[in-house]
Amino acid sequence: MKKIILSLMLMFAFTLAASSQEIYKEVKRIMQNEEAIKNDKSKNLEQRKIATFKWDAIYYMIIKSGDQKDFTPYELGRQTSAMIDFVNLYVKRLSEEMKKNQKDIIMSNYKNATIHNSLFHDMDKDLIYGYVENGNFITQFSLDTDWIKALEEVKNNNW
C-alpha cells in the first residue's frame, strides 16, 4: 500500500512539474510572438509599441517571480493571460470612444487600476513606472501590477 501511495505521489509530482514547464514554455512563446510584432516594421507603430509593453511586462514578471518563492509558473501564466486581456480590452475600449475627453478618462482609469493593484510591491519606482508618464505610449501602465485584480477592477467598473 505504501508503494502505491508513493508511486501515485511521484507520478503527481512529475505531472505537476511537466504542467509547470508547459505553462512556462507557453509564456515564453507569447513573449516571442510579442517580440516578433515589436520588431516587425510592416506593423503600424502603435501595434509595435503595445507589443513592446506586453513583452516588457512579461519579462518583468519573469524576473520578479524568480525572487518570490510562492510565485509559481501557474501564477505566471494566469498573470500573463490577465495582462494580455487587460491591454486588449483597454485598446478595444479606446478605439470605440471618439471623444478625446472620454479617451482621457479611460486612460486614467486603466492606469490607476495598474498602479493600485501592485503584485510584487517593488520600490524601484523608476523601473515600474517607466511607462506611466510616458506620453509616447498609450499603455501608460505600471509594470508591477497584479493583472488579475486590475482586470477585475476595470471589468467591474465597466471602464
C-alpha positions in Angstrom: 0.0 0.0 0.0 2.8 2.4 0.8 4.4 1.7 -2.6 1.2 2.5 -4.4 0.8 5.8 -2.5 4.4 6.7 -3.0 4.1 5.9 -6.7 1.0 8.0 -7.0 2.7 10.9 -5.2 5.7 10.7 -7.5 3.5 10.5 -10.6 1.6 13.5 -9.4 4.8 15.4 -8.8 6.1 14.7 -12.3 2.8 15.7 -13.8 2.8 18.9 -11.9 6.4 19.6 -13.0 5.5 18.9 -16.6 2.5 21.2 -16.4 4.6 23.9 -14.9 7.1 23.5 -17.6 4.4 23.7 -20.3 3.0 26.9 -18.8 6.4 28.5 -18.7 7.0 27.4 -22.4 3.7 29.0 -23.4 4.6 32.2 -21.6 7.9 32.3 -23.4 6.1 31.6 -26.7 3.8 34.6 -26.1 6.9 36.7 -25.3 8.5 35.6 -28.6 5.3 36.5 -30.5 5.2 39.9 -28.9 8.9 40.4 -29.7 8.2 39.5 -33.4 5.4 42.1 -33.5 7.5 44.8 -31.9 10.3 44.2 -34.4 8.1 43.9 -37.5 8.4 47.2 -39.4 5.4 46.3 -41.5 3.2 46.7 -38.4 2.0 50.1 -37.5 3.8 52.0 -34.8 1.0 51.7 -32.2 0.8 47.9 -32.6 4.6 47.7 -32.1 4.5 49.9 -29.0 1.7 47.8 -27.5 3.8 44.6 -28.2 6.8 46.3 -26.6 4.8 46.9 -23.5 3.5 43.4 -23.3 7.0 42.0 -23.8 8.4 44.2 -21.1 5.5 43.3 -18.7 6.1 39.6 -19.1 9.8 40.0 -18.8 9.4 42.0 -15.6 7.1 39.3 -14.2 9.6 36.5 -15.0 12.5 38.4 -13.4 10.5 39.4 -10.3 8.9 35.9 -9.9 12.4 34.5 -9.5 12.6 36.4 -6.2 9.3 35.0 -4.9 9.1 31.5 -3.5 5.3 31.4 -3.8 5.0 32.7 -7.4 4.5 29.5 -9.4 4.6 29.0 -13.2 0.8 28.6 -12.9 0.6 32.1 -11.4 2.9 33.5 -14.1 0.5 32.0 -16.7 -2.5 33.5 -15.0 -0.9 36.9 -14.7 0.3 36.9 -18.3 -3.2 35.9 -19.6 -4.8 38.6 -17.5 -2.3 41.2 -18.7 -3.0 40.4 -22.3 -6.7 40.6 -21.7 -6.3 43.9 -19.8 -4.3 45.5 -22.5 -6.5 44.2 -25.3 -9.7 45.3 -23.5 -8.1 48.7 -23.0 -7.2 49.1 -26.6 -10.6 48.0 -27.7 -12.3 50.4 -25.3 -10.1 53.3 -26.5 -10.9 52.5 -30.2 -14.6 52.6 -29.5 -14.5 56.0 -28.0 -14.4 59.1 -30.3 -14.3 62.0 -27.8 -10.9 63.0 -26.5 -12.1 63.7 -23.0 -13.7 60.3 -22.7 -10.5 58.7 -24.0 -8.5 60.6 -21.4 -10.9 59.2 -18.7 -10.5 55.7 -19.9 -6.7 56.0 -20.0 -6.7 57.4 -16.5 -8.9 54.7 -15.1 -6.9 51.9 -16.6 -3.6 53.5 -15.5 -4.9 53.8 -11.9 -6.0 50.2 -11.9 -2.4 49.1 -12.6 -1.0 51.5 -10.0 -3.4 50.5 -7.2 -3.0 46.7 -7.8 0.7 46.0 -7.1 1.8 42.4 -7.3 5.4 42.5 -6.1 5.4 45.8 -4.1 8.5 46.8 -6.0 10.1 50.0 -4.6 12.0 50.8 -7.8 9.6 53.4 -9.0 11.8 54.5 -11.9 11.5 51.0 -13.3 7.9 50.1 -12.6 6.5 53.5 -13.6 8.6 53.7 -16.8 5.5 53.7 -18.9 3.2 55.5 -16.6 4.1 59.0 -17.5 5.5 58.2 -21.0 3.3 60.1 -23.5 4.9 58.1 -26.3 2.9 55.0 -25.3 -0.9 54.5 -24.9 -0.1 51.7 -22.5 0.8 54.0 -19.6 0.7 51.2 -17.0 2.8 50.2 -14.0 4.8 47.1 -14.7 4.3 46.0 -11.0 0.7 45.0 -11.4 -1.5 42.2 -10.2 -3.1 41.9 -13.6 -5.8 39.6 -12.4 -7.0 42.2 -9.9 -6.6 45.1 -12.3 -8.6 43.3 -15.0 -11.3 42.5 -12.5 -11.4 46.2 -11.4 -11.9 47.5 -14.9 -14.5 44.9 -15.8 -16.4 45.6 -12.6 -16.4 49.3 -13.2 -17.2 49.0 -16.9 -14.4 51.3 -18.0 
